[in-house]
Amino acid sequence: MRPPPLCCLHTLIEAVHTLEVVSKPSGGKVGTVICRGKPATNRVLKQSLMSSAAALNEIALLQALQGTPEIFERLKELSGPELHRQTALRKEFSDDLVRLALSLTELRTRGAAKFSRSQEMWFDRVGLEQSTAEAVAMHKARRFTRATYDICSGIGGDSLALAGRIPVTAIDTNSVNLWRLKQNLTAYGVANNLTTECNDAIELFVGQSSYLEGLATRHIHIDPDRRPGSGGRMQRVEDYVPGLDFLHFLQQAAKGGAIKLGPASNFGGKFTDVETELISLNGECKEATLWFGELRTTAEYRATVLPAGETIFGHPLQSPTVVTTIGRYVYDPDPAVV
């Protein structure tokens, strides 16, 4: 196995150690976090702490809803406009619980297009939109044979498929998503194969030797954020978070794995020694999966059509199109193929 490229590793280490944070007692209270760095970095740290407090509050509300299953039974009994249902529910439950229950009920209905057990799952809007559909995740999971790091795991679309086969460590910076992920894997009966880590992936794999060493014997699956800062979907791999340098680093350091990219992104020529698989589901191309290490096959390009499970592979330039006059029928190939 080739070592990680030093230029990539040095860049990542520099990023990790830009900020020095210490914690010391503060009059018997939980501790004051002090940032030794630039004012801009102090603001980022303050925002991070505020986000953590908000996340704890959100998890507490989710747990309260989880402990109030009767609100969903009442929802089933009510009919009519949403305002009417809200008014009726608020006579029995708090406003926060009512809003969350109505939102989750809607998302569980929408989630049925992706997940067979959506009625037992926990979603937020962004998490559901960005999650890998169950059929696609199950297809990919068949290749994994070792304990796996699922990086940028979100609400667990890929983790639930992987955990049905091998031990999974789900890594995400969003603690609320990790809470949802645990509940979702519980719904599928595979949570016993799950470990979670709420942390930045670069800091883990570059800053902690145990995780870096673990890459040598594990597989990885990573779904980098294609909408960082909610600025819309990015088509350039260079704009993903984590970025291209870190993806290259993982490709060199891990035993094997898969990188999930947008099918319309500019991944061509950005990676070497990979198998590019375009996967469609119900006639829509869902993702480009880049297989590397021991998980790739000898194919350079592959197109897979789900739910049929049909797959073809080869190189596009080896099968030139024959141009003829229009015949009786016009065939529209599946988008994964073209």
Secondary structure in CASP SS format (residue, H / E / C, confidence):
PFRMAT SS
TARGET T0000
AUTHOR 0000-0000-0000
METHOD secondary structure of the structure
MODEL  1
M C 1.00
R C 1.00
P C 1.00
P C 1.00
P C 1.00
L H 1.00
C H 1.00
C H 1.00
L H 1.00
H H 1.00
T H 1.00
L H 1.00
I H 1.00
E H 1.00
A H 1.00
V H 1.00
H C 1.00
T C 1.00
L C 1.00
E E 1.00
V E 1.00
V E 1.00
S E 1.00
K E 1.00
P E 1.00
S E 1.00
G C 1.00
G C 1.00
K E 1.00
V E 1.00
G E 1.00
T E 1.00
V E 1.00
I E 1.00
C E 1.00
R E 1.00
G C 1.00
K C 1.00
P H 1.00
A H 1.00
T H 1.00
N H 1.00
R H 1.00
V H 1.00
L H 1.00
K H 1.00
Q H 1.00
S H 1.00
L H 1.00
M H 1.00
S H 1.00
S H 1.00
A H 1.00
A H 1.00
A H 1.00
L H 1.00
N H 1.00
E H 1.00
I H 1.00
A H 1.00
L H 1.00
L H 1.00
Q H 1.00
A H 1.00
L H 1.00
Q H 1.00
G C 1.00
T C 1.00
P C 1.00
E H 1.00
I H 1.00
F H 1.00
E H 1.00
R H 1.00
L H 1.00
K H 1.00
E H 1.00
L C 1.00
S C 1.00
G C 1.00
P C 1.00
E H 1.00
L H 1.00
H H 1.00
R H 1.00
Q H 1.00
T H 1.00
A H 1.00
L H 1.00
R C 1.00
K C 1.00
E C 1.00
F C 1.00
S C 1.00
D H 1.00
D H 1.00
L H 1.00
V H 1.00
R H 1.00
L H 1.00
A H 1.00
L H 1.00
S H 1.00
L H 1.00
T H 1.00
E H 1.00
L H 1.00
R H 1.00
T H 1.00
R H 1.00
G H 1.00
A C 1.00
A C 1.00
K C 1.00
F C 1.00
S C 1.00
R C 1.00
S H 1.00
Q H 1.00
E H 1.00
M C 1.00
W C 1.00
F C 1.00
D C 1.00
R H 1.00
V H 1.00
G H 1.00
L H 1.00
E H 1.00
Q H 1.00
S C 1.00
T C 1.00
A C 1.00
E H 1.00
A H 1.00
V H 1.00
A H 1.00
M H 1.00
H H 1.00
K H 1.00
A H 1.00
R C 1.00
R C 1.00
F C 1.00
T C 1.00
R C 1.00
A C 1.00
T E 1.00
Y E 1.00
D E 1.00
I E 1.00
C C 1.00
S C 1.00
G C 1.00
I C 1.00
G C 1.00
G H 1.00
D H 1.00
S H 1.00
L H 1.00
A H 1.00
L H 1.00
A C 1.00
G C 1.00
R C 1.00
I C 1.00
P C 1.00
V E 1.00
T E 1.00
A E 1.00
I E 1.00
D E 1.00
T C 1.00
N C 1.00
S H 1.00
V H 1.00
N H 1.00
L H 1.00
W H 1.00
R H 1.00
L H 1.00
K H 1.00
Q H 1.00
N H 1.00
L H 1.00
T H 1.00
A H 1.00
Y C 1.00
G C 1.00
V C 1.00
A H 1.00
N H 1.00
N H 1.00
L E 1.00
T E 1.00
T E 1.00
E E 1.00
C E 1.00
N C 1.00
D C 1.00
A H 1.00
I H 1.00
E H 1.00
L H 1.00
F H 1.00
V H 1.00
G H 1.00
Q C 1.00
S H 1.00
S H 1.00
Y H 1.00
L H 1.00
E H 1.00
G H 1.00
L H 1.00
A H 1.00
T H 1.00
R C 1.00
H E 1.00
I E 1.00
H E 1.00
I E 1.00
D C 1.00
P C 1.00
D E 1.00
R C 1.00
R C 1.00
P H 1.00
G H 1.00
S H 1.00
G C 1.00
G C 1.00
R C 1.00
M C 1.00
Q C 1.00
R C 1.00
V H 1.00
E H 1.00
D H 1.00
Y C 1.00
V E 1.00
P C 1.00
G C 1.00
L H 1.00
D H 1.00
F H 1.00
L H 1.00
H H 1.00
F H 1.00
L H 1.00
Q H 1.00
Q H 1.00
A H 1.00
A C 1.00
K C 1.00
G E 1.00
G E 1.00
A E 1.00
I E 1.00
K E 1.00
L E 1.00
G C 1.00
P C 1.00
A C 1.00
S C 1.00
N C 1.00
F C 1.00
G C 1.00
G C 1.00
K C 1.00
F C 1.00
T C 1.00
D C 1.00
V E 1.00
E E 1.00
T E 1.00
E E 1.00
L E 1.00
I E 1.00
S E 1.00
L E 1.00
N C 1.00
G C 1.00
E E 1.00
C E 1.00
K E 1.00
E E 1.00
A E 1.00
T E 1.00
L E 1.00
W E 1.00
F E 1.00
G E 1.00
E C 1.00
L C 1.00
R C 1.00
T C 1.00
T C 1.00
A C 1.00
E C 1.00
Y E 1.00
R E 1.00
A E 1.00
T E 1.00
V E 1.00
L E 1.00
P C 1.00
A C 1.00
G C 1.00
E E 1.00
T E 1.00
I E 1.00
F E 1.00
G E 1.00
H C 1.00
P H 1.00
L H 1.00
Q H 1.00
S C 1.00
P C 1.00
T C 1.00
V C 1.00
V C 1.00
T C 1.00
T C 1.00
I C 1.00
G C 1.00
R C 1.00
Y C 1.00
V C 1.00
Y C 1.00
D C 1.00
P C 1.00
D C 1.00
P C 1.00
A C 1.00
V C 1.00
V C 1.00
END
